[in-house]
């Protein structure tokens, strides 16, 4: 039996299954981007074949545990790793098939026990009694079919699924066997209501009855429609006024007077207004696809059913959307009501929840939520128990097998929305996580582990000669070089500034004192104005200084002399077409604020900007991109000119701790406070102006600035302003700009060592020991500064500095350097490549599309899990990045080797190849361990925050794809004659593409919880296809020498 299973689940077959699994998971992320999470679930994740695929992989794990005898003592850590996957699978299956999720909305002071499922159901009611429900998943890509039979009043009722329509509407269509039918839109106090009026039918509203060819009379005010000679006539027992759509009166219809029906007017009878939306003498109502112009948030989907009553078929459309209870459709059958509905299912908790209080906290002076929490009390009459508890993000309540999470809040902020989760699979899943983490960590340290074997195994020329003379091949060579370019800042003369020298005469010492003034940004963060000034000068000019002014001086000068600066060209521009529109020379690198306005004051870019903004990011050309950036720079400059950025005055008594600029103070503060602020600013601006013209000592200006600082200290809430140490720390962080300054240091050290390595390969008399020790010493010093800078940013921000793209890049760079230091004793090549890669990573972090400013956190990220999960998973990118670069350099060595000359140079290359691949595999093992642990720690965080380990979000899915890819690489050695040194180098080079997709691709090209671009892709950088072409050429050149070792 085991032999048969060994054949069925052999390593090659398992590898193919894993590749297929990774492929379909990757495809699903793109489906989710276009069709939403439900689309991906219905087409892939929720399909039976996908579940069977995971079951097959689990069985394969069990079989191979016995095949490779992992149950033996010396392989116990491998047993723990592989058996953990079985536990995780069992736990996930129990969660999927035995657990459920639901949402419960509770308003303050009210008690509730009704909740609504996250899944959707088809429900059938007989006289309001639920007689059938089935869980279904309906999307454009895939639908769950169903049917149901019942009997009502001796009539056979059959309900069948027909079709599903996304963005569905009902409309009247012509039909040969149709009857007269009219669709009315009646305007009421609670909005508009659509009424379908069929032949011989009467329908009532609050003030009017509407009928079509009906003899039924009423004492109520009514409107009657009557068909006659292929026409439809209108009459009412009240006078009717007709309006055109612009509400200009057109005519009056007297009471009981018949008038031919009009479709293009508004009817008003008494206080009721309505329009005839559609009308047909022979028609029927049909559900069709709605217009694409309908806003997405207002679109409804429809499940169309075939309802057969004694074999007579009619279509019934059930409207709804994800997370919505759905609209009911009722049919009268012999006096008994049959009701159909598609949507969430009402469930009941075995206890009730009272919401005592709901609190929403915002960041100071901002609408962005900082935290929200619910004070609840549980009333359990069955167990005669009560419990009071406060639920907030990352702080859940477990009660009687149910887990309650803070999910959201009501629109009016007077109620809470809790997620209720019942998960019987938690215990086996957590056992699996424990076994997995323990086994992976042990694998790095046990004596018989692969990592220990690799670390103790080194290659020399003699051992390589033995390997080589058993395998010979042919040779070719290629030298690949890297090039980088750095932006430089410079100063140059400007005629306008020469006429107004006071503009540049901003005392540096005073500007440094001004830099310490606190300001509140638009996110509500209170920080030194120096941080804001740096952001402004970087955004508008892409430089660190302008005309000899640093960021603080520049900010002050722009506020003091806005009219002069509006004529100065300092706003960066690149597009020649844009320069032509603005009216400057093609050689110009900057434009002035006034350049973009005509003499009549019109904005020259308006029309072009509207066109550019309507385009998808991926379809924008260089002109569009530069246009949008220039418009952003102009808006920033305008905000500085008007003083709107200078939010330095605390608003007294404000619950949200809002700070105001001078303009806001005029409208929002009482006269006494405004006069004080006005006096402070007038005095400061006046003295600042005189000092720049050398008519007043800068000490006097310092004194006025101190008055503003004193006002802040006197009126600001002491709980929201940073302490003096934190302010000094942020100023220090801004001053030294450590991360950007480390970029050239890492690159120079790395390339210097790499050149020496290649020299050593060709000239073995050149020794590396002394040079490598010097480089390592300098790298350690740089690493210490890198670490201190991360710690400093952590202290200033108040949270772990890996909450956005920029922060994670500087942390990945740190992890790469750490990897290099760890492997420095094993390989000088590893030290060189990690140093280069770290420098490149920092360089990318400081490109224009990365945002380096410190930001506030959304509530869900305020957790210790942010520190643990993100730090571990992003550290893995550093080790896997080292693997990629080692693989790339290994391919270069394959291309350079020449077996026709079996000299020392040739064997030095072979030694370098074997050593590179040895360190490469060690790096993969460490990186994979960190990647797996980091990913599943994220699953624990997700479960603790909102009750779900795994939601198939694109980020976590692509991390899983990366795990599978690297797991395949380390398992290929179990397939005979597959994993050669050449194949290993190729695979480790190209596999890093999955990590790049996980980090950049998901963040900027796909939609999901971890995405920054919400699925609207930014253009692919030009270096991506260039890199791809270089790798392909290198692989082709190295291919001829694939068998030399």
N, C-alpha and C positions, 0 to 999 in steps of 0.2 A: 504493500500500500504506500509506504513511504517513498519507494522508488518511483512509483507512478506520480505521486505528488511532487517529487523532486524534479521530474521531467516537465510536468505541467507548469510548475512555478520555478523554473530554472532562472538563473540570474539574467540571461539575455531577455527572457520573456518579461521578467519583472521590470527590467530597464525600459522596455518598450511600453509597458503599461504606465510607468512613471512619466515617460515622455508624453504619452497621450494625455495623461491627467494634467500635466503642466500646461500643455497646449490648450486644452478646452477651458482651463481656468483663466488663462491669458485672454482667450477669445471672449469669455464671459465679461471681463472688465470693460471691453469696448462695447459690448452689447448693453451693459449697464449705463454707459455714458450716453448712448443714443436712446435707449428705451426705459431707463430707470431701473432701480433694484428689482422691482417686480418682474420686469422683462427678462433680466438675467436669471432670476429664480425660476421663472416658468419655462425658459428655453434650455437651461443647463442645470443649475443647482437643484431644482426641484424635480428633475426627471428621474424616473426609475433606473435608467441605464447608468446615470451618474452615481446613484447610490450603490448599484451593483459593482461599478468600477472600484469604489472605495472599499466595498466588502471583499472583492478579489485581492486588493492590495493588502488588506488586513490578514486574510487567509495566507497570502504569500509570506508575510512577516512571520506568522506562526510556523509555517512549514520550514522556513529557513532557519528559525531558531533551533529546530531539531537537526536540519541538514548540517549546519555549521557547529552543532553541539555547544551552543552558547550557554547552556545550563551548567556547564562545567565550572569549577571554582575559579580557574584562571581567566575565565571570560565573563565573570559575573556582571561586570559593568556594561558589557555589550548586551547581556540578557536584560538588564534593567532598561536600557535605552529602547530595545525593540519591543519588550512586553508592555512598556508604557504606552506605545502606540495602540495596542489592543485595548487597553483600559480607556484611552481617550476615545476610541471609536465606539466602544460600548456606551460610554457616558453620553456621547453626542447622539447616538441612536435613541437612548432613553429620553433625552431632552426633546428630540424631534418628534417622537411618536407618543410620548406619555406626558409631556409638559405643555404649557401654553403661556401666552402673554396677553395682557389686557390693559386697557387704560381706564382710569376712573377720575372723573372731574368732580371736585368738591368745592363749594363756595363757603366763604367765611361764615361761621355760625350755623352751618347746616351739617346734617348727618347723611351719609350715603353708603350704600352697599352694592349698588348696581355698577357694573363695569362693562366695557365693550371690547370684544376680542380684537387682536391684531390681525387675525385671519378673516377672510371673507367667506360668507356662506350664502347658499341659495336656500331660502326659507319659504315654506308653504303653511298657511294658516287656514283653518276651517272655523268660521265664526270666531275669529281672534284667538283660537287655540292652535298652538304650534303642532303640526302633525308630521312635518318632515323638515330636516335640515341636512345639508351636505357641504363640507368644506371644499371650496373651489379656488382656483387661481386663474384669473382672467387677464390676459395681456394681448397686445397686438401680435406677438410672436407665437403664443401657445395658449390654448384654453383647455380646461378640464370639461370633458363631456359628462352628461348625466341624464337620467330619465326617472320619472316617478309616476306610478299609477295609483288611482284611488277611486272611490265611488261616492257620489253625492246625489241623493234623491233618485236612486236606481239608474243614474247616468254614469257611464264609464268615463273617467277623466284621466287623460294621459298628458304628461308634461315632458317635453323633450328640449334639449339644447339645440338651437339653430345656428346662431352666429354671435360674434362679439364685435362691437364697434367702439373704437377709441374716438373721443371728441364727437359724440353722437348728438343728433337733434332729431326732433320729429317734424315732418313736413307733410303737406297734402300733395298727393300725386294723382294724376288722371288714372282712371280705371274703367274699363268697359262695363264691368258689373258694379261699378261704384254707385254711391248714393250722394245726395247733397250733403255737403259738409263745410263748416266755417271754423276758422281759428281766430279767436279774439284775444287781444292783449288788454286787460283791464287794469287801470292804475288805481292803487289803493293807498291807505296810510302806511302800510308795511311793505310797500314796493309793488311791482307789477306782477300780475297773475295771468297765465296762459289758460284759455278755455277752449276745448274742442267741442263743437256743437254739431251733432249728427242729426240726420233726418228724423222727425217726429220726437225730438228730444228737447227737454227744458232743463236749464241749469240756473241755480240761484247764486247771487252774491248778496252782500249785506243790504244794499239799497235797490237792486234791480234783479228781475228775472229775465233770462235770455231764452228764446225758443226758436226752433226752426221747423216750419210746417207743422206746428203743434196746435191742436184745438183746445188744449188745456188752458183755461182762463184763470186769472188770479186777481185778487184785489190790490196786489202790490204793483208798484210801478214796473213796467215791463218794456222789453224791446222784442219785436217779432220780426223774423226773417221769413220770407215766403218766396218760393220759386214759381215762376210762371213764364212759359214760352222762352225757355233757355236764358232767362234772366233771373236775378235775385233782387228782391225788393225789400226795403227797410220801412218799418213804421214803429211808433211808440205811442203810448197813451199820455205821454208828456211831451212838451215842446223840446225840440232838439236843436242844438247849435252846432254847426260844422265849422271847423278851423282848418286852415292849411297847417303844415308842419312848423311854420314860423309863427304860429298862433295869431295870424291875422284872420278875423272873422270873414267867412265867405257867404254864408246864407243861413237861414233858419227854416226848419221843417216844423210845421204846425203839428199839434197832437192829432194822432190817428190818420195823418196824411202819409200816403205811400210814396216812396222815393226810391229810384234805382240805387243799388248799393255802390258806394265809392271805396276804393282801396287806399287812396292817397290822402285821406283827410282824417282829422281827429273828431270823434263824436263826443258831445257832452250832453248828458241827460241828467238834470238835477245837479248833484255834486259828483256824479260819476263820469269819468273820461275813459274812452276806450278807442282802439283802432281795429280795423279789420285787417289782420295780418295776411290771411290766405282764405280763399273761397273757391269752391268748385261745385258744379252741378252734378258731376259724376266723378267722385274721387274717393280716396281712402287715405288714412294716416299711415305713413311709413317712416321707419327710423333709418336715417342716412348719416353719412359723415358730415360734420359741420365745417364751417369755414375756418381756414387757418388763421383768420384775423381775430377769432375769439381768443381772448387772453387765456393763457394756460391755467391760471388759478381759477378761472370760471368754467372751464371745460368739464363735461360729464361724459362718462362712458356708459355703454348700454349692453346688457346681456339680453339678446332676443330669443324668446322661447316660442316653440310651437305648442299651442294649447288645443288638444283634441277633445271635444265633448261629443261622445257617441260617434266618433269618426269625423266630425265636422271640425276643420282646422281653422284657427285664427292665430295671428302673431301677437305676442304680448312683449313689450319692451320694458325691462327693469333698469332704471337709471341709477347711477351712483358713481363713486370713485373711491380710491384707496383711503382707508381710515374713516369712511363715511357709513352711516347706518343704512343709507339708501332710501329711495322713495317706494312706497307700497303701491301696488296695482291690485284693485279689487274687481272681481267679476261676480255678478249676481246669477246664481244657478237655482232656478225654482225656489226663490226666496231665501236661499242660503248663500252666505258670502264666502267666496274663495279668494284669499289674498296671497299675492306673491311678492317677494322682496329679495333683493341682492345687496349684501353689505355686511357690516360687522354684526356679530351676534351678541345679544345681551346676556351677561352672566351675572351670577350673584355670589358675593363673598359670604362665608358662613359667619361673618361678624360685620358690624357697622363701624364707620369711621367718621368722627366729628372733627371738622377743621376749626380749631380755636382761633388761629391767627396765621396769616400768610404775610411774609416780609420779603420785599424785593430791594436789595441793596445795589446801588449804582456806583460806578467810579466817580470821584469828585468832579462836578461840573460837566458830566457826560451822561448820555442816555444809555451807554453800554452797561449791561448788567454785570455786576461784580459777583453777586451770589443771590440765591433765593432759597428760602426755607419755609417749612410748614410745621406748625405746632399742631399735632393731632392727638386725639384720644380714641382708643379702640374700645368698643362696647361688645363684648362677647357673651351674649345671653346663654348660649349653649353650655359654655364652660364656666359661666358665672364669673367673668374676669373683666377687668378694665386695665388699660395701660396708656400712659401718656408718654409721648416721644416727639422729638424734633427731627424731621427728615430734611436733608439738604443734599446737594450734589456731593457724591462720594461718601455719603453717610446714610446707609440704608437701614431698614427695619426688617428683621426676620420675626415672623409670628405664625405659629401653628402651620408650618410648612409653606407659607407664603412669604415672598420677599417684596417689599415696597420701596420704590425708588422715586426720587424727585426727578420728574421728566421735564415739565414746563409749567406754564401758568396761563390763566385766561387773558383774553385781550384787554379787559378792563382792570387787570391786576388785582381782582378781588377774589380770586379762587386759585386753587392749585390743580395741576394735572399730575397724577402719580401713575407710574408704571407698576403693574402687579405681575409678578412672575412666580410660576410654580414649576420647579425644576427638579425632577427625581434623579437626573443624571449628574448632579453636582459632585456627589461623593466619588463615583468611579473616575470622573474627569479629573478631579483634584488629586486622586491617587496616581493617575497617569502622569500628571504634571510633576508630582514629587519624584516619581521614579525616573522620569525623563531628565529633569534637572540634575538629580544626584548622579545618574549614570554618565551624563555628558561631562560634568565637572570631574568625576573620577577618571574618565578616559584621558584627561589631560595630565594626570599625575601618576597613575599606576605604572609599575615597572614594565609590564608586558603590553602597555598601550602603544598604539602606533606613533604617537607624538614622541614618547620616550625613545623608541627605537630609532626614529629619524634624527633626534637630537644627538644621539651617541654615534651616529653613523656619518663618517666623513670620507670624502673621496680625495685621492691623490693621483699623481701622474701614473705611478706604477699600476695601481688598480684599474685605472681607465685604459691603459695599454692592453691589459688582459681582456677587458670587455671589448675593446675596439678590434683587436686582431681576430676576434670571433665573428665580427660583422663589419663588412666594408661597403662603401657606397661612393657615389660621385658628389661633386661640390659646385657651388656658385656663391657669390657673395653680394651683399648690399649694405651700405652704411646709411642709417636713418639718423637724422639730426633734428633736434627740437629748436624752435625759436620762439621767443616771447617778446612782447614790446610793452613798454611802460609809459604811462601818461606823464607829461611834465607840465609843470606850471610856470608861467612867466608873467612878467609885467611889461606893459608898454604904454607909451604916451597916448593921451587923448586930448584933442584941442579944447573940448568943452571943459574938461577938468583943469586944463592949464589956465583957462579964464577964471575958474572958480577954485582956487587952491585950498580954500577952507574945507571943501568936501573931503579931501584926503588928509586933512590935518586933525585926525582923531587920535588923541593921546593914547598910546598903547597901555600905559599903566591904568588909566581910567577905564579903558575898554575891558581890561582884565577884572576890574572891580565890578563893572556892569555885568560881566559874564556870570557873576555869582548871584545876581538878582533872580528870584524864583519866578517861574511863569507856569501857567497851566495850559497844556496842549489840548487839542480837540478830542483826545481820548480820555482826558481827565487826569492824566499823569502830571504831577507837579515836579518840576526839574529846574536846574540852573538854565538861564537863558542861553548860555554857551552851547548847550546841546541843541537847542532850536536853531541857533545861528549857524552851526555846522551843517545841519540838515538843509537850511535854506541856501547856503552858498554852494553846497554840493549839488542840489537839485537845479539851481538856476544856471550855474556856470561850469559844473563838473570839475571845479578846481578847489584848492584849499586856500587860495588868496587871490584877490583881484586888485589890480593897480596898486600893489604894495600893501593893501589892507588885509588883515586876517579876518576870520569870520565874525568876530565880535565888533571890530571896527566897521566892517562892511554893513552889518545889521544896523548899527547906530547911525551911520552916515545916510543910509537909505531912508530911515525914518525921519531924520532931521532935514534932509534935502531931497524930497521925493521928486520935485519938478526938474531938478538938475539931472538926477539919475535916470529919469524917464527919457532923457536925450542921449544918454551914454550907452554905447554898444557893449553889453556884457552878457547878454542872453545867448547861450550857445545854439548854433544852428548848423546842420550838415547838408541838407538837400539843396541842390542847385535850383531845382524847380521852385522850392519854397523861397529861396533867395530872390528869384526872379519876380515872384508874386509880391514879395515885400518891397522890392525895389532897391536891393543892395547888390554890390558886385559879387561875382562868383567866387572871388578870392577871399571874401569876407568869412570869418569864422564865427562872428557874433553879430547880433542886431540889437537895436535899442527898443525900449518899450513903445516909443512913439512911432517907430517904423511900421508897426502893424495896424496903424489907424490912417484913414484917408483924411484929407483936409476938412471934410465934412463930419469927421468923427466916427465913420463907419469902420467896423472891424473887418479887415481885409481877408481874414482867414475863415470867416463864418461859414460861407457856403461849402468850402472845401472840407471844413471840419465836420459838418453834418454828414457829408457823404462818407468820410473816413470812419466816423463812429458807427455808421450803419453796417459797415462791412464786418465780417467775422475776422478775428485776429489773424487767422491763417491766410486770409485773402488780402491782407493789407501789404502794400508795397513799401519801399523805403521812404517814399514821399509821405505816405499816410502815417507811418510810424514816427517820423521826425516831426510831422505836423502836430500830432497828439502830444508829443513830448514838449514841443515849443509852447503849445497852448497851456500845458500844465505849468511850465516855467513862468509864463506871463501872468497866470493867475496867482502864483506864489508871490511874484514881485508886486503885483497890485495889492495883495493882502498886507505886505510889509509897508508899502507906501501909505496905506490908509490907517495903519496902526492896529489893525484887527488882530494881529498875532500877539500883541503886547497885552496879554491877559494876566496882569500882575496885581489886580486889586481884588481881595477877597470880598464877596458879597455878604454883608453882615446878616446872620440869622438864617442863611440859606440851608435847608435841610440836606441838600445835595452838595454842599460846599463848593458852589460855583464861583469862579473868579471871572472878573470882567476886564475888558479893555476900556479905554476912555470913552469911546463911542457908545458902548453898552451902558456905561455908568450914567450917561445923560438920561437914558430912558428908564432904567430899572432901579436907580437909587433915589432915596429921598434927598431933598435939596441940600441938607446939611452935609451929607456924605459926598454928594456930587461936587459941592463947592470945595471941599477939602481935596478931593482927587484932582479937580481942575486946577487948583492952586499949586499942588505938588508938581503936576505935569508942565504947567506953564512956566513955573520957576525953573524946572530942570531943563526944558527945551531952550529957554531964554539964555541961561548960563552956558549951556552946551554950545549954542550958536556963537555967543561972545568969545568963548574959549577957543573955538576953531578959527576965529578971526584974530586971535592973539590979543583980545581986548580984556581978557579976564583970566585969572589964575585957575588952573585945573583943580586946585584944592577946593575952590568954591563949588565947582561942579560935583566933586566928590561928596561935598556936604549935602547938596540937594539930592543926590542919589541915595545917600544914607537915610534921608527923610522918608523916601519911598520904601526902603527896606524896613525902617521902623514901623511904618504904617502896616506893612505885611505882618510883621511879628505881633503887632497889637491886635489885629483884626482876624487873622487866619485861625482856623481850627487847628490846634496843636497836634491833634491826632492824625491829620492828613499830610502835614508838611514834613519833608525829610529832615532828619537831624543834621547838625553841622558836619559830623563825620561823613555822613553819606553824601552830602553836597560836595565836600572836598574830594571824596573818592570819585565821584562822577566827573568833576573837573580834571582830576588827575588822569582818569581813563580817557577823556577827550583829548587832553594835551599830548599824550605820548602816542596815541593811535597805534598801539602795539601790534595788532593783528596785521594791519596794512604794512607796517615797517618790517615785519618778520618775513613777508613774501619774498623780497629779493635775497634776504639772508639764506632762507631755505634753498632757494633755487641755485644760488652761487655755490653753496657748500655741496649740494647734491651733484651738480654738473662738474664741479672741480674733481670730486671723488670718482665720478663716472669716467672722466677722461683718463685719470690715473689707472683705473681698472683696465681700460682698453689698452693703454700703453703697456701695462704689466703683462697682458695676454700676449702681445707681440714682442715685448722685450722683457723677459723674465728677470733680468738683472735689476730692473726697477722695482724696488720694494715698496709695499703698501703699509707696513706696520705703523711707522711713525706718522705718516700722513693721515691714516685712518683714525689714529688716536687723537690727533689734533682736531680733525673734523668732528669726531664723536664728542670731544670736550666742548667745542663751540656749539654743537647741536644740543647738548644737555643744558648749556646756559640758555640758549634760545628757548628750549622746551620749558625751562623754569619760568622764564618771562611769559611764555604762552599760557602756562598753568595759572600764574598770578593774574594775568589779564582776564582769564575765564572766571576766576574767583572774584575779581573786582567787579566784573559785569554782573555776576550772580548777586553780589551784595547790593549793588546799585539798583538792579531790577527788582530784587525781592523774590525772585524765583529762579529755578535752574535755567541757565542760558542755552536752551535748545528747544524753544517753543515756536520758532519760525525758521524759514529757509536759511537766512544769514547765520543765525546762531548755530544751527545744526551743522553748517559747513565749517565753521571755525572749530567746532567740537570734533568733527570727522578728521580735520587736519591735525588736531591734537592727538587723536587716536592713531593716526598714521605714523606720526613721529614716535609715539610710544612703541608701536610695533617695530619700528626700525631700531630703537634702542634695545628692545628685548632680543632681537635677532642679530645685533651687531657683533656679538662674539661668534656667532655661527657663520656669518657671511658679511663681507664688506659690501658686496653687491646689494644685499638687502638694505644696508644702511644708506647707500647712495640712492636707490630707487625710492625708498620711503621719504627721504628728504626732498627729492624732486617732486614727488606726488603731493606732499604736504604743501609745498610752495604753490603748485598749480591749483590745489583746492582753495587756498587762501586768495589766489588771484581771481578765481571764478567768484568767490564770495563777495569780492569788491567790484564786480561788474555792475553796470547801471541798473539792471533789472532786479538786483538784490536790495532789500531795504535794511540797512544796518541799525536804524534807530531802535531804542528800547521801547517795547510796547507793553500794554496791559494784557492780562490773561482772561480768556473766557472762563466761566465758572467751572466747567468740567475739567479743565487743566489744573485747577487748584488742588493738587493732590500729590502726595509723596510718590505716587506711581509715575508721575511725569519724570521725576528724577531717575527712578530705577529703570523703567521700561525704555525710555528714549536714550538714556546714556548707554545701556547695554547694546541695544539694536544698532545705534549709529556707530558705536565702537567697532562693530563687526565690519562695517563698510571700509574701515581703515585697513584691517587685515586682509580682506578680500581685494581691496584696491592694490595692496602690495602684491598679492598673488597675480593679479592682472599684469602689472608692470614687469614682474619677474618673467611671466610667460612671454611677454612681448620682447624683452631683451634676450630671452632664450631663443626665440625665433631669429633674432638678428645674428646670434652666435651660430645657429644652424646655417644661415645664409653665408656667413663669413668663413666657415670651416672649409679647408681644402685638403682632401684625403690624398691627393697626389704628392703632397709634401708632408710626409709623416714625421715632422720635426717637433721640437718642443712647443712651438707656437700652436701647432695643430692640437697637441694633447692638452695644452693649457685651455684651449677653447672647450674641449670635451669635458675637462674637469669642471670648468665654469658652468657648462650645461647641466651636468649631474648635480652640482652643488645648488644651482639655481632652482632646479626642480625639487630638490630635497627641502630647501627652505620654503619653496612654493607650497608644497604639500603640508608642511607644518603650519603655514599661514592659513591655508584653507581650513585645516582642522580647528584651529582656534577661532577663525572667523565664523565657521559654520556653527560651532558651539554657542558663540555669542548671538548669532542670528536666530537660532532656534529658541534659546532661552529668552531673548528679548521679545520675540514674536509672541510666545506663549505667556510671558509676563503681561503683555498688552491684552491678551485674552482674559487673564485674571482681573486686570484693571477694568476692562469693559464689563465683566460680569459683576464686579463690585459696584460699578457706577450705574449701569442701566440693565443689568440682568441678562446679558448676552455675551458668551465667550467669543462667538464668531458670527459676524454678520455678512461675510463675503464682501466687505468693503474693498474697493480696488487696491488700497494700500496693503491691507493684510493679505489679500489674495496674491498680489505680486511678490510679497515677502515669502509666501508659501511657494510660489513658483521658483523663486531664487533658492530656497531651501532644497527643493526637489532637484534642481539642476546641479547644485554642488554636491548633493548626496549621490547623484548618479556618477559624478566624476570620481568620488572616492570609492565607489563600489565597482567601477569598471575594471579594477585590478583583479577582480575575481573571475573575469572572463579572459580566457587564454588568448594571448597574442593580440590584444586590443589596445591596451594602454601603454604605448611606447612613450619615450621621452618627447618625441615630436608631437604626438597626439595630445599628450598632457599639456604641453606648452600652448598648443592651438586652443584647446578647450578652456583653459584657465584665462586666456586672453579674451575670447569672445563671450565667455559666460558672465563677465562683469557687466555686459549690456543689460542683464536682468536686474542688477543692482541699480544701474543708472535709470532704468525704467521705473523701478520701485521708488527711487528718490525723486528724480526730476519728472519722469513721464507722468506718474500719478499726480504729482503736485501741480503740474502745469498743463496737462493734456486730458486728464480724465476727471469726472465728477465724483465726489464722495466726501466723507467726513474729514479726510486728510488733505483735500485738494485746495489749492489757492486760486485756481482759474475757473472752477465750476464747469469744467468740460469745454470751455471755449478756448481751443488750443492756441498757444502763442506760436509764431513761426519757428521752424526748426533751425537752430543756429548753423551757420555754414560749416563750422568745424566738424559737425557730426558726419556728414557725407564724406568730407575730406579724410577724417580718421578711418572711416570704413574702407575707403579706397586704399589707404596706406596699409591697413591690416591685410586686405586681400592680396595686394601685391607682395607683401612680405611673406605671407603664407605660401604663395606660389613659388617665390624664390627659394624659400627654405625647404620646400617639398622634396626637391631632388636629393637632399641630404638627410631625409627622414630616417634612414637606416644606418647612419654612421655609428650609432651607439644604441 
